[in-house]
Amino acid sequence: MSSSGRQRTMLSTLVSSSTLLLGVLALMLSAVACGGAQEDDSTAQEPVVARPNLVMILIDTFRPDHLGVNGYPRETAPFLEGLMRSSAVFGRAFSTSSWTAPATSSLFTGMYPMRHGVTEGFLAHRRRSANLEDLVGEKIALNRLPDEVATISELLKASGYSTFGGATNINIGTEIGFDRGFDFFTKMTETSAEELVDEISPWRQQMLSGEPYFLYLHFNDVHKPYEPRAPWFEEGSDPRATDIAAYNSEISYLDKVLGELYRDYGWDQNTLLVVVSDHGEEFGEHGQYGHLFSLYDELVRSLLVINGPGLGIPAKRIETPVSLIDVLPTVLDLVGLESPEGRDGQSLSYLLTGEPKVNGVLERRTLFAHRLQRRPAEGKENHLWMAMRFPWKLVIPPRGNPKLFNLETDPGELDDVADQHPDIAAGLTTELMKLQAQARSSGERVDVELDEATLETLRSLGYVE
């Protein structure tokens, strides 16, 4: 891969001299204790239990219904499916958007897009020309994560975790603020999973040094353009079938890499492992391909798996509807940390431990999603909204009437029943209006100048309109 197609940011922190001195004193005291008189049992202290490592794997554009354990007709990911059998699996996890930047921002903050302010990522518009070259030198404005909203990496770092992050999606980098709180961070574009694994390998010794660490890895292999991966790919009978076959082969390729990572880094020991997707992908279910201006379930259903051998995480399937906003408070809770106030998400830990329901809050919640569509040539913004209290899901387009679906009886979202249930549609609309009233009035902005390499990356990912 050429250097122009790759961006990298490396951050590191130094250990203060006072911390080193405390470490030396602790070793000296330990040596004296071991060589001195026998310890009095009456004054012995309970051993300190080390916090577990936290590893978060995000698979970009991954549809959980393309897994055999979720009913897909073939096994696409033997390692991941095996992991799921020993994990807590959330069968009704939903994204907050059908785009990477807003959805991943929700994962990092525990907030909805209209609250953290990142409603759009890298997107280049062809205003007057069909030629990409005419966009070189233009600037695009990006929303940034607000400085006052601490991200998961910042919260864990402040609590003593060493923090490491690697990403292969152009959105996940310094421009939007995803590198904040990481001791070491790298962003690579147009890069395979194996190349990202090679890139982070110099961190391995420090990660395994004994201190708890947080590792975030964002893999983009399953995203367009799908590369037919041998030996898993088989040509389809038509273009759609071929696309799906290539998509599935990318899943199988990444699954192999994840299995090797799991074994090489010893994530079966004292590690809380979270595997999640930011959004799904369309294959013509509602007439569209990719992840366009839509919030149907093929786009907003997310993978969410929590695995923790020896950490009390049960092997169970949980059907309570949850959202990406819940991941931050949940993992903080599971590693013994408090979630900041003012976040939208709820800890799911009681669903994992089997404790009695806490006032049924999770079961009664309305979950939301949002998708923005800019039309610079027309000077317009279109907003698409979702409000869902399972099984009812309301989709409100920028124009036209809202559509209401019953996901229990109509999982394919083919039958709009808004006219038959106006009270339900009105109730969900009211809940959405309450959330909209809390929207960030103006997000932080940063201008990014487009160069040829960035434009080529955007084109290959389908981020050019």
N, C-alpha and C positions, 0 to 999 in steps of 0.2 A: 504494500500500500504506500502511496506517495506521501511525502510529508505535508503536502498541501491539502490532502484529504484527511488529515488527522490533527486533532487538537489535544493538548495535554496540559493539565495544571497540576502541579505537585506542591502540596503544602505540608509543612512539618512543624512540630513544636519541640522545644528543648526542655529537658527536665531541669528544674531549678536546683541550685546547690544545696538549698535547705532540705529538699526532698531526698537528695542523695545522702546527706548527713543522717537524716532520720533512718534511712535504710541501713546504713552502716551500723548505727547504734542498735537497731533492732537485731542485726546479725550477732553483734557482740553480746547482747543480753541473752540471746538464744543459746550461744555457746556456753556462757557462764551457767545457765540453767541446766544444760545437759551435763556439764562436768561437775556441778556442785552437789549439794545435799539432795536427798530424795524429796520430790515435791510433796507438799502437804495436800492431801486430797480435799481437805476442807476449804482450801483457798483456791483450788484449781478453777479456772474459768472455762466456760463452754467454748469449744473451738469455733472460730469464725468461718462461716460458710461462704465460700466465694460466690459472687454473682455469676450466673451463666453467661457465656458468650451469646451474642445475638447476631444471627445471620439472616439477612433479608434478601431474597432472590425475587426480582421482578422480571417476568417474561412478557415483553411488550407484545400486544396484539394477540394474546392467547385466548382462545375459546375453550372453556372448560368442558363443553359438550363434545369436544374432539378427543376425549379420553374414554378408554374402554370401561373404566370403573363408573363412568357417568352415562353408560349406555351406548357409546359409539361402537359400530360394528367391528372394529379392529383395535388391537392394542397399539397405540402410537408411542407410548412412553413407559416402557416396563419399569424403569427405576422410579419415576415419579408415582406411578400407580402403586408400586410396592410400598413406597413411603407413605402414601395416603392411607394404606390399610393399617398403618400403625400410628396414625395421626388424627387430630381433630380436623375434620373437613367441613367447611361451611358450604352447604349445597345451594344456598340462596344468598350469595354475596353479590353486591351491586357496586358498580363504579359510580363516580360523580360526574363523569363526562365520557364522551367517546373520542377524546383527544388525550395524548400523552401528558402534555404540560399541566393542564388543569387537574387531571386525575392523579398524577404523581405528586403534585403539590398538596392535594388532599391527603395522600398517604403520609407525606412528610409533616403535615401540620395538624391533622385531625379536624380540618375545617372544609366547608363546602367552597367551590370556586368563587361564588359571589361574595364570600367572606374573606378568603385569603387574597383575592384580587387577581389571580392568574387565570384568565379565561381563554387564553389563546397562546400558542407557542410559535415556533418558527413557521412562518407561512409567507411566501412571496407571491405577490399578485401581478399578473400580466395586465397592465392597465390599457395600453394602446397598441401593444405589439405581441405577436406570438413568439418572438425570439427571446430566449433566455439572456443572450448577450446584452440586450437593451436594458436589463435590470442590474447589470454590474455597476457598482458604485452607488446604487440607491440604498437608502436606509429603511429598515423596518423597525417599528417600535414594539418592544416586548414588555409585558408586565413582569415585574420582579416580586419575589416573596418579600413581604414587608419585614424590615429589620426588627420591629418590635414583636414579631411572631417567631418564637424559637422553634426551630425544626427538630426532628427526632435526633439528628446527629448532634446538634448543639446541646440538647438536653442530656443525651448520654455522655457526651464529652465532659459536661459540667459535673457529672456524677461519677467520674473516674474511669470511664471507658476509653480505651484507645479506639480511634475511629478511622475506618478505611472505606473508600468508595470508588467504584469503577462503573462506567456507563458507556454504551455504544449507540445511544440515541442522541441526535444533535441537540435536542431540547434540554437534556440533563447535564447542565454545566454551569459555568460561572455567570452567564448572562442572566439567567432567571434566579440564581442564588442557590442552586442545589449543592454547591461545593461547601457551603457554610458549615462549620462545625467538624469538618473532617481533618484529621492529622495528615492523611494522605488521600489524594483524590486524582483520578485520571479520567479524561473523556476521550474516546476514540470513535471516529465515525467511519462508516463503511467497513466495519470490522466484524470478524466472526467471533463466536464464543471462545474458541480455542486461542485466538489472538489476545482476547481480553484476559484469559486465564494466564497466559504467558506474561502479560504486562504486569499483573499483580503479584507474580511469583516472588519478586524480591522482598515483598512485605511478609512473606510466610513466616520467616523466623521470628520476626517481632510479634506477629499475631499469636504464635504458639509459645511465647516466652513465659506465660503464666498469668499475666494480667487479663482481666476480661476485655474483650474487644467487640466492637460492632462493625460488621462488614455488610455493605450494601452493594449488590451487583445488579446492573440493569442490562439485560440481554435483548438485542434487537433482531435476532436471527429470524424469528417467526413473522416479522414485519415484511411488507413488500420492499423490494422485489424478491419473491420467493425463489430460492435457488434449489433446483432439484438435487437432492442429496442421496448419493449412493451409500449403502445398498437399499435404501428404503423407498426410493421413488420408482413408480411405475406409471407410464404414460396413460392418461385418461382417454375416454372415448369421445370427448368433446373438450373445448377450451375451458369450460367451467370445471369439469372433472379433472383436467390436467392441473389447473390452478390449485384445486383442493389437494390433489396428490402431492404437489410440490410443497404446499403449506404443511401438510402432515409430515413430509420428509424432513422439513426444518424442525418440527417438534421432536421427531425421533433423534435427529442429530444433536439438538440441544440437550435432550434427555441423557444421551450418552456422556456428554461433557459434565452435566450435573452429577451423574453417578460417580464419575471419577473425582470430582471436587469433593463430594461428600466423604469418600473414602480417604483421599489424600490429606484432608484437613481434619479428619477425626470428628466430624459433626455428630457422631453417635454418642459423644461424651460431653456432658455439661454444656450443651449448646441448645439454645432455643432457635429453631429454624422456621422461618416464615417464607412460604412460596406464594406469590400473588401475581395477578395480571392487572394491567392498568385499564384495559378495555378489550373488546373482542374484534371480530372482523366479519364483514358481510360477504356472502357468496350468492347474492341474488334472491334471498328470502323475501325481501320486500322491494325487489327491483333494482337494488344498488349493489355495488362491489367496492370493497375497501372499508374505510370508515368515514363515510360522508356525513351529511347533515341529517343525522338520524339518532334516535335514542331507543330503538327496538332492542329486544333482549339479546339478539346476536351481537350487539355492541356493548351493552351495559352490564351483562353478566360477567362476573370476575371469578377467577380462581382464588381461593383463599384456603391455605393449608397451614396448620401450626403443628410442628413436631418438636417433641422434647423428651428424648429418652432419659428416664430417671428423674425427670422434673415434674412429674405428676400430671402431664398432659395426656388425657385418655385417648384411646383409639375409638372415635365415635363420629357419626355423621350428624350434623346439626342443621336443622331446616329453618330455624329462626332467621328471618331476613336481616342481613347486616350490610354494612357499607364500608368502603375504603376509609372513611373518616374514623372508623372504630379501631383500626389497626394500631395507631399510635397509643391511645390510652390502654389498649389491651396489653401490648408488649411491655409498656412501662410498668403496668400492674404486675405482670408475671415476673419481672426482674426486680420487683420490690421498690419501684419508684412511683412517685405521685405524678399524675398528669396535670399540666397547668390548667388554671381556670379559664373559662371563656372559649373552650373548644367545643365543636359540635358533636364529636364522637362520644361513644360510651364504651367502657370496658366490657369485654365479653367474657371475662374470666369466670364468672359464675356459671356460664353455660358450659365451660370446660370442666369445672370441678363438681358439677352436679348439685350445687347448693340450691336452696329454694329460690324460686323466682323473686326478683327484687321489684315488687309492685307491678310486675308485668310491663315495665317501661319499654323494654326492647320489642316486645310483641305488639305494643300499641303505637309505636313510632311511625311517622311518615318519613320516608327516605326520598331524597331529591337527586336530580341530575340536571345538567345544563350543557348546551352546546351553542357556541357563538358562530355566526357566519357574517363576515365583513364583505361589503360590496363597495370598494373605494370609488369605482367609476360612477356609481350612483349616489355616493355619500350616505350609504345606509348600513345599518347593523340589524341582522335578524337574530332573534333569540328563540331557541327551542328548549322547552322545559319538560321535566318529568317529575311527577309527585306520585309516590307509591306507598300504599299501606296494604300489604299482601292480604288477599290476592288481587286487590284492585290497583290498577296502574293507569294514571292519567297522563297523556302526552298533549302538551299545549303548543301548537305551532305558532309562528309569527303572524300568520294569517289563516283564516278559516276556523272551523269549530274544533274544540278539544276532542280527543278520542279517548274512550275509556275501555280498558280490556280487563277481563278476568283471567289472570295467569294460571289459575287452577284448572279451569275448564277449557281455556283457550290459550295454551302455552305458546302457540305460533303467532298470537296477536293478529288474528285475521278478522275477528268479529267485533266491531265497534258497538258497545252497548251503552253509550252515553245517554241516548234518548230514553232507554229503559230505566236508567238509574241516575236521574238528575240530582238527587240529594247527595249521592256519593261523589259525583263529579264536583258539585258545589263545595262539599266539605274539603276535598283535596285541594281545590283552588284556593280556598281560604287559608289552608295550611301553607301553601306555597307563597301567598301574599305576605304572610308573617315573616317568612325567611327573606323574601325580597326586600322587606323593610329594613333588614339588618345588613344589607349589602354594603360593601366598601364603596364609598362614593367615588374615589379616584385611586386606583392602584399606582404603585411606584412604577416608573417607566424607565427603560434604557433603550437607546438607539444602537442598532447593530448594522454596520455597513456590509452590503453583500459583495462577496468576491466570487470568482469563477468556481472555486472549489466548493464553497458553501452552496451556490446555486445548483451545482451538479448533484450534491448530496440531497438537496431539497427536491430536485426533479426525480431522482431515483426512488425517494421515499413517497412521492406523490404529494409533496407539500407545496406545490406550485399551482396556483389557480389562475 
